[in-house]
Amino acid sequence: MNGLKFLLAAAIATGLTATLPARAAEPVKVALIADSTGPLEAYAKQTIVGFKLGLEYSTKGTMSVAGRRIDVIEKDSQTKPDVGRNVLSEAFGDQNVDIAVGGTSSAVALAMLPVAEEFKKVLIVEPAVADAITGDKWNRYIFRTGRNSSQDAIANAVAIGKPGTVVATLAQDYAFGRDGVAAFRTALADTGAKLVHEEYAPPTTTDFTAPAQRIFDALAKEQGRKVLFLIWAGGNPMAALKSLAPERFGVEVASGGNILPAMAAYKDFPGMEGATYYYYEIPKNPANDWLVAEHLKRFNAPPDFFTAGGFAAAASVVAALTKTNGVNDTETLIAAMEGMSFDTPKGKMIFRKEDHQALQSMYGFKIKVDPKSPWAIPELTREIGINDMQVPILTKH
């Protein structure tokens, strides 16, 4: 009798247990670190908006993968490398974050790389550009959805480089500018064009008279088509350069793409050629169609340069967690992400196994001025696809 009672009680208990809701899986924590204060604030805001929209699109509105909710913890790195390093340490150490995304400035991102290695956690760099991030400062915990300096350089070299063209560069005197010029110098050599002078100025420079004059003097000694190529982030020297009348010296100004407010200054340079990472009217794919439509509906404005980048970073997080069926162990994530392709507003990106750099398309353009548009329009001249760019592997690891 006692045995029968025991079996009956066990059966009832089992039935009750079966009716209880299953305990929800722990959320996956993602730290989103951006320079929300400082000179790159506009870039950071776009990244944050894009990341949230990318999560929404990639999870079909559930904000979860394999039954695990994705919790985003935002942190402001203030465009200061020491702050970026500290907030990432806090996220990994105190808040037990599984994956981090950031930073905006290349200097901040470089300061964050060793932290990812120390805590053995994945850091997806977006949108910082310096080659060193996936080059000599790289470690195996670093992935990057943002383009690197070499991708920028190769695309712009293809766009403006021709035999008989001589080029001088004006760039910011820190990792972004110096890595950008180094990569551009290498890429330009393959086009038959020649880089004859380099100028660097502090990122806060507002008076470009002296560096521009040195550029004009250097180009005056050369024969052929003369181009001043600008590599600059945060602020925009285009208007200042226009005021110096480079055409007096037979000098053209060229640059890569930029955020829409900065592209207003490009209206002074109709016909200018270059290459861009993103312009909302260029890519034709479902992710970009959705992003453009939703951004217009919610913000009454099109998505911008770094909105697409934030979206791409979110898409990579979702793709990785989907591939691991929600497992967030670092080694499992790394194995899943190496060689992984994922859909973004720019089309397919692929994390290269050797250095975890996202291979992606770039877009050659020619500037069109439409009086009805508040910014210059970079009209597509050619898509420079993944297979069109031999992006060097720069890591020493």
Secondary structure, 3 states (H helix, E strand, C coil): CHHHHHHHHHHHHHHHHHHCCCCCCCCEEEEEEECCCCCCHHHHHHHHHHHHHHHHHHCCCCCEECCEEEEEEEEECCCCHHHHHHHHHHHHHCCCCCEEECCCCHHHHHHHHHHHHHHCCEEEECCCCCHHHHCCCCCCCEEECCCCHHHHHHHHHHHHCCCCEEEEEEEECCHHHHHHHHHHHHHHHCCCCEEEEEEEECCCCCCCHHHHHHHHHHHHCCCCEEEEEEECCCCCCHHHHHHCCHHHHCEEEEECCCCHHHHHHHHHCCCCEEEECCCCCCCCCHHHHHHHHHHHHHHCCCCCHHHHHHHHHHHHHHHHHHHCCCCCCHHHHHHHHCCCEEEECCEEEEECCCCCEEECCEEEEEEECCCCCCCCEEEEEEEECHHHCCCCCCCCC
